[in-house]
Amino acid sequence: MTGERDSRLALLAVGPGALYLLIFFLVPLGLIVRYALAPAAPGGGVGPGVSLDALRAVINPDYARVFARSAGLAAAATVLTLGIAYPVAWAIAGLPRERRLLPLLVIVVPAWINLLIKNYAWIIILRREGLLNGLLAWTGVIREPLPLLFNQGAVVVGLVHSYLPFMLLPLYVALERLDRGLIEAARDLGARPAQVFRRVVWPHTTRGVAAGCTFVFVLALGAFVTPDLLGGARAMMIGNVIQNQILQVRNWPLGAALSLGLVLVVLAAIGLLALAGGRETREGTG
């Protein structure tokens, strides 16, 4: 009876999560696989039967360049986000506990603002007659407006702004749990600041770094609103191509095949980040 009761409790504990994954992950993924293996209907959508034409089309070098550009922009946004979030998380974790809430809210609450609003704000800032060009011209730094909008740099800025909280919160949790006594002990033993960071702080935060990098890279890789508004045709990412194939061209099999390629890239990135985080942790504690 005890074993049967334990089994029921385990089923109740695991069941909701398993059902959520089934409905919102496995079923949509199955539909994507089904559409990717179907022929395109003449009027749009999916036709009957099985076809590998969409999977063959993904091998096109044009799509490979879009995947490479998307991965490069997502990686650049991830690195910049890490560089900004790490010192901020360190500073917040070093505050007295009762003073940490306000800076966390200042960073997290803007993430609740609609993504369109944030991107349109950057358009106002970066356009030729925008705030940044106006400030640079007023201070005499430039004579002609700089092309700050509709390029890859603008896309990276928008991605960093959108996904900064997803990097900061895992880092803050990792740094908040760090025993500051270890830092003091390392300093007492004569370790320089760089050595303290490399041998004490960094190894204890690699899992937070891996989690934050995973969140930001995955979200940035699949972004389509920010590249569409801030990058235009010059900085089109794979999310824009998928959206275009499904909603405008109505070639659902090709859009599904590109989505499968995106899923594989995301899984590979998650695996690499997990391996890097585990290796850094072992080296730091070894």
VENZI-V216847 format. One record per pair of residues at least 24 apart in sequence whose C-alpha atoms are under 8 Angstrom apart, sorted by the first residue. I is the first residue (numbers start at 0). J is the second residue. Records with the same first field share a line. If there is no record, write none. Layout:
I=J + J
//
This chain:
31=255 + 256 + 258 + 259
32=255 + 256 + 259
34=251 + 252 + 255 + 256
35=251 + 252 + 253 + 254 + 255 + 256 + 259
36=252
37=252
38=252
39=250 + 251 + 252 + 253
40=250
43=248 + 249 + 250 + 251
44=249 + 250 + 251 + 252
45=250 + 251 + 252
53=252 + 253 + 256
54=253 + 256
56=253
57=253 + 256 + 257 + 260
62=237
65=235 + 236 + 237
66=236 + 237 + 261
68=234 + 236
69=220 + 235 + 236 + 237
70=220
72=151 + 154 + 155 + 219 + 220
73=155 + 158 + 215 + 216 + 217 + 219 + 220
74=216
75=155
76=155 + 156 + 158 + 159 + 215 + 216 + 219
77=159 + 212 + 215 + 216
78=212
79=159
80=159 + 162 + 163 + 166
81=166 + 167 + 208 + 211 + 212
84=163 + 166 + 167 + 170
85=167 + 170
87=167
88=167 + 168 + 170 + 171 + 174
89=171 + 174
91=171
92=171 + 174 + 175
93=175
106=164
107=164
110=161 + 162 + 164
114=161 + 224
115=224
117=161
118=157 + 225 + 228 + 229
119=228
121=157 + 229
122=148 + 228 + 229
125=153
148=229 + 230
149=228 + 229 + 230 + 231 + 232 + 233 + 234
150=229 + 230 + 231 + 233 + 234
151=230 + 233 + 234
153=229 + 230
154=225 + 226 + 229 + 230 + 234
157=225 + 229
158=219 + 225
162=215 + 218 + 219
163=215
165=211 + 214 + 215
166=208 + 210 + 211 + 212 + 214 + 215
167=211
168=211
169=207 + 208 + 210 + 211
170=204 + 207 + 208 + 211
172=207
173=203 + 204 + 206 + 207
174=200 + 203 + 204
177=203
198=283
199=283
201=283
202=279 + 280 + 282 + 283 + 284
203=280 + 283
205=276 + 277 + 279 + 280
206=276 + 277 + 280
208=276
209=272 + 273 + 275 + 276
212=272
213=268 + 269 + 272
217=265
220=265
221=261
237=261
//
